[in-house]
C-alpha cells in the first residue's frame, strides 16, 4: 500500500469533507437535536389540525400527566417548536446550542440545555400543582406546555454569563428585565418559566465544571483601579 493510502486509512491525511459536514461532525449533539426537531416539525406540518392538537396534548408536561405517571412528557415536550414558526425555533436552537457545544463540548452543552428544560418545567408545574391544591383560581392541570424555549433560554443565559466582561455584566439583567416584562404583559406560566430557566443558565455559568472550559481572561474579574 502506498504511503498516501496508509495516511488516508488511518485518518492522518487532510480532511477533504465539505465544511458543513465537518461542522456537523464536530457538533453531533446539535446536529442530532436539530434533525429531531426538523423531522417532528415536518411530520406535524403534514397532519390535520385535530391530529396536531392531539399530539401536543399528549406530549404536554403538565400536572395531569405528572400525576398519572407520564413523566416522559418532560422530554417529548422538547421535541415540539411552539409559539414561533418552526424554522425560527430550530434556527435559534442550532445557533445557541451549536455555539455552546463548540465552546464547551456536547456533555456540558447538553447538560445546560436539559437542566434548563427540566428544571424550569418541574418548578413551574410544581407551582401549578400548589395552586391547584390551594384551589387558587386560574390554575390548570391539563395546560398546554410544550416547546424548546426553557432549554434555549438557559443556554443563552449561560453563554451570556460566560461571555466577555461587558456582556456578562449587563446581559443577564437585560434578559431578566425583558422576560419579566413579557411575564407582566402575558401573565402566562411559561413566561415565569423563562425567568427560572435564565436563572438556571446563569447559575450553571458559575460552576467550575463550565468555567474550566472558558479562557481565564473571560472569567476573571478585572482588578480594581
C-alpha positions, -999 to +999 in steps of 0.1 A: +000+000+000+013+035-009+021+059+019-008+082+008-032+053+011-020+044+045-024+080+057-060+082+044-068+049+060-055+060+094-072+094+093-038+113+094-044+129+060-062+162+054-099+163+059-114+166+025-151+167+036-174+196+029-171+223+056-208+217+065-200+181+071-170+189+093-191+212+114-219+186+117-193+160+128-180+183+155-215+194+167-230+159+169-254+168+197-267+199+180-270+182+146-290+153+161-313+176+180-319+199+151-327+168+129-352+156+155-369+190+157-370+192+119-385+158+114-411+164+141-420+198+126-422+183+091-444+155+104-467+178+123-470+201+092-485+172+073-511+165+099-545+179+102-554+204+130-570+178+152-540+154+149-516+183+157-537+193+187-538+157+199-501+153+196-494+184+216-520+175+242-504+140+248-469+155+250-475+184+272-456+182+305-485+194+327-497+185+362-522+159+350-495+139+331-472+141+361-499+128+384-507+098+362-470+089+358-464+102+322-430+117+332-417+110+298-436+140+285-410+162+301-386+150+274-410+146+244-423+181+251-389+194+240-394+179+205-421+205+196-414+240+185-443+261+198-452+297+199-430+307+169-426+295+134-408+261+134-379+274+112-372+302+136-372+280+167-350+254+150-326+281+138-324+295+173-315+261+187-289+255+160-272+288+168-274+287+206-268+250+213-243+249+185-222+277+200-224+261+234-213+227+221-185+243+201-172+261+233-179+235+260-184+202+242-215+181+239-218+169+276-217+204+291-238+220+264-264+192+267-264+194+305-272+231+305-299+227+279-315+198+297-312+214+331-330+245+319-357+225+302-363+200+331-356+224+359-380+252+347-406+226+338-405+210+373-406+243+391-434+258+371-455+227+371-448+224+408-461+259+413-492+250+393-497+219+415-495+241+446-521+265+431-544+236+422-540+221+457-548+255+473-577+260+448-563+292+435-583+305+405-566+302+371-547+270+378-549+243+351-540+207+355-540+200+317-522+231+305-505+231+271-468+230+279-445+221+251-416+237+234-378+243+233-378+277+250-368+267+285-336+249+274-329+276+248-332+305+274-310+286+299-283+280+272-284+317+260-282+328+296-252+306+303-235+318+271-241+354+281-229+349+317-196+333+304-191+360+277-168+390+276-169+413+307-195+438+293-218+411+281-217+391+313-222+423+334-251+437+316-265+408+296-283+388+324-300+418+339-312+430+305-325+395+296-342+392+330-359+426+326-372+417+291-385+383+304-401+400+334-419+425+311-431+396+290-445+379+321-462+411+333-479+416+299-489+380+291-492+366+327-485+331+314-468+304+335-444+298+306-432+333+310-423+327+346-406+295+334-384+316+311-372+336+341-365+303+360-346+289+330-325+321+327-316+317+364-306+281+359-284+291+330-267+319+349-261+296+379-247+270+356-222+295+344-208+299+379-199+262+382-163+251+379-174+224+355-182+250+329-158+278+338-129+253+333-138+253+296-137+291+292-104+311+288-093+327+321-094+362+305-132+358+302-139+345+337-115+365+358-127+397+374-107+428+365-087+442+394-100+474+409-082+505+400 
